[in-house]
Amino acid sequence: MKYVPGVGLITAKKIIEKIIAEKGLDINTIEKSKFAEGLKKLLSMIDAAKNDQLSIPQKIEIIKEYYSPILQATEYDYQVRLLDINVLIDLASRYNSLDKFHYQ
């Protein structure tokens, strides 16, 4: 959450506690906050990536699409980091379940 504009450590902690307590987050409860748009984008990415119909590489690609502009704006070595994500996508293509990928 550190890359969501307007969210610092304290706000991130509060949001995470709210998500845990409510087993999710009603986006309407933060609609007027300064970080609403950024949090909506993050939640949209998470919802898209947790689609069970997608392969592991497809899920990682969704995550990469979300983080690419953030990395480019914040990290001097963003190109190296994106290459690392591409390697992760390639490695993930060898597995048909997240559990197998995670434990290898």
C-alpha positions as CSV (number, residue, x, y, z in Angstrom):
1,M,0.0,0.0,0.0
2,K,3.0,2.3,0.3
3,Y,2.6,3.1,-3.4
4,V,-1.0,4.3,-3.1
5,P,-0.9,8.1,-3.1
6,G,-2.0,9.6,0.2
7,V,-1.5,6.4,2.2
8,G,1.3,6.5,4.8
9,L,2.2,3.8,7.3
10,I,-0.5,4.8,9.8
11,T,-3.3,5.0,7.2
12,A,-2.1,1.7,5.6
13,K,-2.3,0.0,9.1
14,K,-5.8,1.3,9.6
15,I,-7.0,0.2,6.2
16,I,-5.5,-3.3,6.7
17,E,-7.1,-3.6,10.1
18,K,-10.4,-2.6,8.6
19,I,-10.1,-5.2,5.8
20,I,-9.3,-7.9,8.3
21,A,-12.1,-6.9,10.7
22,E,-14.7,-6.7,7.9
23,K,-13.3,-9.5,5.8
24,G,-13.0,-7.1,2.9
25,L,-13.4,-3.4,2.2
26,D,-16.4,-1.5,1.1
27,I,-14.9,1.0,-1.2
28,N,-17.8,3.4,-0.5
29,T,-16.5,3.9,3.0
30,I,-13.4,5.6,1.7
31,E,-15.0,7.3,-1.4
32,K,-14.2,10.8,-0.2
33,S,-10.7,10.2,1.0
34,K,-7.6,11.5,-0.8
35,F,-6.5,8.0,-1.5
36,A,-9.8,6.6,-2.8
37,E,-8.8,6.5,-6.5
38,G,-5.4,4.8,-5.8
39,L,-7.0,2.3,-3.5
40,K,-9.8,1.6,-6.1
41,K,-7.1,0.8,-8.6
42,L,-5.3,-1.5,-6.2
43,L,-8.5,-3.3,-5.3
44,S,-9.4,-3.7,-8.9
45,M,-6.1,-5.2,-9.7
46,I,-6.4,-7.7,-6.8
47,D,-9.9,-8.6,-7.9
48,A,-8.8,-9.2,-11.4
49,A,-5.7,-11.3,-10.3
50,K,-7.7,-13.6,-8.0
51,N,-9.8,-14.8,-10.9
52,D,-9.6,-18.6,-10.7
53,Q,-10.0,-19.0,-14.5
54,L,-6.6,-17.3,-15.1
55,S,-3.3,-19.1,-15.2
56,I,-0.6,-18.1,-12.8
57,P,1.4,-16.2,-15.5
58,Q,-1.8,-14.3,-16.4
59,K,-2.3,-13.3,-12.8
60,I,1.3,-12.1,-12.5
61,E,0.9,-10.1,-15.7
62,I,-2.1,-8.3,-14.2
63,I,0.0,-7.4,-11.2
64,K,2.8,-6.3,-13.4
65,E,0.5,-4.0,-15.4
66,Y,-0.5,-2.4,-12.2
67,Y,3.0,-1.9,-10.8
68,S,4.9,-1.0,-14.0
69,P,4.0,2.7,-14.0
70,I,4.5,2.8,-10.2
71,L,8.0,1.3,-10.5
72,Q,8.8,3.6,-13.4
73,A,7.9,6.6,-11.3
74,T,9.6,5.6,-8.1
75,E,12.5,3.3,-8.8
76,Y,15.7,4.2,-10.6
77,D,16.2,0.5,-11.6
78,Y,12.6,-0.1,-12.7
79,Q,13.7,-1.8,-15.9
80,V,15.7,-4.4,-14.0
81,R,12.7,-5.0,-11.7
82,L,10.4,-5.4,-14.7
83,L,12.8,-7.9,-16.2
84,D,12.7,-9.8,-12.9
85,I,8.9,-9.9,-13.0
86,N,9.2,-11.3,-16.6
87,V,11.4,-14.1,-15.3
88,L,8.9,-14.8,-12.6
89,I,6.1,-15.0,-15.3
90,D,8.3,-17.4,-17.2
91,L,8.9,-19.6,-14.2
92,A,5.2,-19.5,-13.3
93,S,4.3,-20.9,-16.7
94,R,5.7,-24.2,-15.6
95,Y,3.1,-24.7,-13.0
96,N,-0.6,-25.3,-13.2
97,S,-1.5,-24.4,-9.6
98,L,-0.5,-21.6,-7.3
99,D,0.3,-24.1,-4.5
100,K,2.7,-26.0,-6.7
101,F,4.4,-22.8,-7.8
102,H,4.6,-21.5,-4.3
103,Y,6.2,-24.6,-2.8
104,Q,8.8,-25.2,-5.5
